[in-house]
Amino acid sequence: MWFIQPKKNYVPEMPWERAAEPEVMSWQIRVRDYNILVGNMVFLGTYLLVGGGLWALIYFQGGGVVDDYSMSLIVMSILMMPIVMSMTHQTSIIVYRLTDKGYEMFSWKPQIDSVKPVMKWTAIVSGVAVLVATFFNPYFILGAVGPAGFGLIALSMGNAGSYQKLVRGEEHCSASWQDVEEVALWRKRRLIGLRFTFHTSEGVKQNGYRTLFCKKGEENQRVAFIREKVSEVPYVERKMEVFEGGMAI
């Protein structure tokens, strides 16, 4: 889930292709490596839709009166909020390693690592809560439909290795400093962009920025080292449009 993620140093564990090159600097960061405005808008839209649907059900069922049935729907919507956020506010763990000859990056989304235990306990706790609540009013069983259903689905999907790899969004990139065409810095997001020209799988020639996210207060040190290695290429400070997969334009 978005709020339960492992905390450990992954740098020594990565299968670095440039392991033979002496390391100059390395770091890891947990970040939303995409256009965060889009993610926020999707979350807001989803919850406005859910909220509007609940209001309509409450209004037409009870004439605006919040009864036990309406309360069960409200409880269900609250329990669904973490699940919705796990889809719209995913973060990635990104590990960088810089040498005198180039840089390397590994990234993945750790949410899948927490899906099984979180969904398991969501199903258990919601099941127990509903069992107790139904002794007082049978309508409360509706409050567990969403969380319990998502828990069972997540458990079944989490057992598939191919699904886990897909959801983790694993990415790896390695490049030499000599191939960098431009260095850009977006200070607001502490994001360094290295422009490259590359060919897609269809053979189409494109160019764009490979992104390096920095921790607060470290962007000047990182970009200074990179500019020293590629002193002959242009340097700009500008906003960049960020996409998943470590790319920007």
Summary of the structure (lengths in Angstrom):
residues: 249
radius of gyration: 23.2
end to end distance: 29.0
largest distance: 74.6
contacts: 700
relative contact order: 0.15
helix: 48%
strand: 24%
